[in-house]
Amino acid sequence: MLRSVIEAGKNIIDISFMAEDTLSLDELAKKKGVTAVVDMGVAPGMSHMIVSYVDSLLDETESATILVGGLPVIREWPYEYKIAWSPKDVIEEYIRPARLIEGGKIVEKPALSDLELVNLPKIGTLEAFNTDGLRSLLYTIKIPSMKEKTLRYPGYAEKMRMLRETGFFSDIPIEVGGAKVKPIDLTAKLLFLKWGVEEGEEELTVMRVIVQGEKKGKKLCYTYDLLDYYDKNEKTTSMSRATGFPCAIMARLVAQGEFQYLGICPPEYIGREHEAYKKVMKELEKRNIFYKESIVEI
């Protein structure tokens, strides 16, 4: 779809996940005179934009960590998790190896690995585990250490690992009662019965972005916290707000000529343009989405 839009010579601000490397279309986009902002959601999206913004402020950036998750407000056994989109897409996040930056090099680790507990204001203790969310950041910014981890209520990752290692996430058909069945299709169908969000059910989006580095001889740690809840007045999920608004805001900035870039533009390219970055943040605040910034010397 992205290629077709670019070939038609039309600007695009995209929010959807695609396995292909969007940067491979950069030359085509430049040739067609197109602005193509990709991955412009919450993570990737705002996460990448913030990392890039802080990186541009520091003399030397040492590390960047992105912690992000969507969670139900009311925790229900056994998974304490709900989604409003395809469970198969979520499952694939637990199959696909997570790519990180360690020692300045790309390394791969299993999804759901490096489990740790994280304490966050107003929520409490969550667990964080590796997922493959850095995407374009792997190639566009030179930071020696980078990782993205998904946040869930404690105990969730172990359940997913159990299902994965037992074969429930396999896409290789097995015979059951004389019929061929893909385990992942059956698992997704069953999980959605537990994971599906009911109309009006409250959920939240939480993200913490931590960037450390040096500026004017001082070691600094920048932290950005997002905690957004279901909008009861508008009957709008937090995840749709946190994901959709950045995309809509960028679409308006591009349409009005307030942000100009020729080619494929991942969110981190916006972060280094401070005027555009501040406009996005200001527009989000108008919609009651706030990224709380803290800067401490370490």
N, C-alpha and C positions, 0 to 999 in steps of 0.2 A: 504494500500500500504506500509506504513512504517513497519508494522509488517512483511509483506512478505519479504521485503528486508533484514530486520534483521535476520529473520529465515534462509535466504539464506546465511548468514554470510558475507554480503557485507556492506562496509561503505557507508554512505549516508549523504549528506548535503542537507537539505530540505528547501523549501521556502514557501510551500503551507499552507493555513490555514486548521486546522482540529479541530473539536469541542472536540474530545477526549483528555484526558490527556496523553500527550506523555511520561511524566515521569513514567507512569505505565509500560512502556516497558523497563525501565532501567535495571532491573534484567535480562531480556532476552538478551538485548544487551551485557551486561557484560559476560553472559554465552557463547554467540556466538563470543566474542572477537571483537565486532563491535564498531566503532565510528559513532554515529548518531547525527550530529549537526542539530537541528531543529529551525524553525522560523528565519532563517538567512537572513532576508531582511532588510528593513529600519526601520519599526516599526510594529511588533516586529522585532528585529534584532539589528541594530546599536543602537537604543534607549536603549535596555536592556544592551548591551555591555558597553555603556558609563556610565549608572547608576552604574553598577558593578565596573567599573574602578575607578570612583570617590569614591565610598563606600570603596574601598580597600585603598585609600589614606588618608581618614579621620579617626580620632580616634573614632568619633561618628557621625553617619549620622542621621539627623533629618527629612529630607523630600526629595522627588524626584517627579518632575513633568515633564511629557512628553506632548508636544504640537506638533501635526503633521497633515499635510494635503497635498493633491494634488489638484492643482487648474489650471484653464485655465488662460492664460495671458490676453486674451481679455474677458471681462465680458459681458455676454449676458443674458438679461432678458428672462425668469423669475427666473432661478435657479442659474445662474452664476457658473455653475459647469459642468465638463466633466469627463468622465471615458473611459478607454480602455478595461474594463473587464465587467463581468456580473453585471447589475444593481441590480439584486436580492440579490447578495452578499452584496452590499452596503446597501440595504434596511434592510437586516437582522441585520446590525450593529445598526440600529435605533429601532429594536424590542428587541434585547437581552439586559437584564439588565447589567449595567456597574458595575464591581467589583472594589472596591478601598480599600486602607488601611487607616483607620482612628483610631487613638489611639492604633495602633498596632494590630488592628483586621480587618478582611475582612468584608466589608459592601457592600450592593447592593443598587444602585440607578438607576432610569430609565435612559435609553439612552436619549441623547439630553437635559439632566438636567444640572443645575448649569451653565447656560449660562453667559459668561463674554466676554468683549472686550479686545483684546490684540494688542498692537502696536509693529510692527516688522520692522526692518530696510529695506529700499528699497521696501517694500510692502505697509506699512501703517497699517490701522486698520482691523483686522480680528476678527471673533467671535470664541470662543472655547466652546465646550460642552462635557460632559462625554460620553465615549464609552468604551467598554470592551476590552481594549488592553493590560492590564498588564500581563495577561496570567501566565506564569511560575514565573514571579517576585512576584506574590502573595505568593509563597511558598519557594522560594530559597534564598531571601535576607530579613533580618529582619530590616526594616526601618519603623518607627512609622507612617509615612504619605506618601502615594504614590497614584498618579492618572495619568491617561492618558486622554487627551482630543483631539478631532478632530478639526482641523481648517478649516473654510470656510469663504467666504465673508459674511458680515453682512446681516441678514435677512433670511438666508438659513434654519436655525434650526427651525424657527417658521413655515415655509412652510412644513417641514417634520413632525413636530408635528401635524399640522392640518390634513395632509393626514393620519397619523397613528391613530389619535383619531377618525377620520371619518370612519375608517375601511378599507381604501385602502391597508393596509399592511397585512390584515388578510389572513390566508391560509385556512379558512373555506369556502367551496363552497357556493355560493348563486345562485339562479335561475334567469337568465336573458333571456327573450324571449324563454323560454322553455328549455334552456340549462344551465348546471351547470358550473359555472365559479369561479375560485379562484381569489379574488380581487388582491392578491399580484402578480399573473401571469399577469393580465391585466395591473396593474400599472407599473410593470417592463417593459413590452412591450412598453407602451406609453412613459415612462420616457426615455428609451433608444433613442427614436426619438429626444429628446432634449439633452440628455447627451452624445451621441456618439461622439467620437473624429474623425474629418476628417483627412485624410492623410496630414501630414505636419503642422497640427494645433499646435501652440505653447502652452506649458503648463509648470508648475513648481512644484517642490517639496519643501516644507518648513517644517523644524522641529526645535524645540527648546527644549533642555533638561536642566532642572535646578535642581541641587542637592545642598542642604545646610547641613552644619554640623560643627563640631568643630575639630580643629587640633592644638595641642600644645597650648591650651587655647584660641585660636582665632576662632571667628565665621566666616566661609567662605561660599561664594556662588560661585559655579562653573556653568557656562552657556556655552552650546555648541549650535551653530547656523549653520544650513544647509540651503542654498538657491541654488537650482540647476534648470537650465532651459533646455528646449528642445535643443538637439544638432542638429543644422541646417546642419552641415557638414556630420555627420553620419546618419542624419534623424532618430534619436533615441529619444524616449520620456524620459523626466527626470525621471519619475517614474520607467521605466524599468531599467535605469542606476542606480538610487539610491537603487533600490531593488535587481537587478540582480547581480551587481558587488560584493557586500559583500558575496553573496552566492558563486560566482565563485572563489573569492579570497580564501575563506575558503576551497573550494574543492581542490584547488591547494596546500594549506598549509598542508592539511591532506594527500593528495596523495604523497607529497614529504617528509612526515615524520617530517615536521616543527611544527606541532601541533598534540599532542597525548593525547587522552582521551578515556578511556574505558567506554562505556555506552551512555545513552542519555545526550546530551550536549546542553542545551539551551544557547543562546548568552551570558548571564551574566557569565557563567563559563569561557568564553574566555576573558571577561573584566578583570577578576582578575589575568589572566596570562599576565603580562605587556609586555613581549616580543611579544607575539602573537597579542595583542591589537595594539601595535605600528606598527607591520608589516601590519595589515589590514588597518590602517590609512594611512600608507605610500603608499600602493598600490592604495588606493582610490584617493589619491592626484595625482598619476601618470595619473589617468583617469579624472582629473579635477573635482573631488568631494571633497569638503573641509568642514570640521567641524571647525568653528571658535571658539576657546576657550577663555573665559575670567574668571578671578578669582578676586573677590573683597571681602574685609573684611566688614562684616556687624555688 
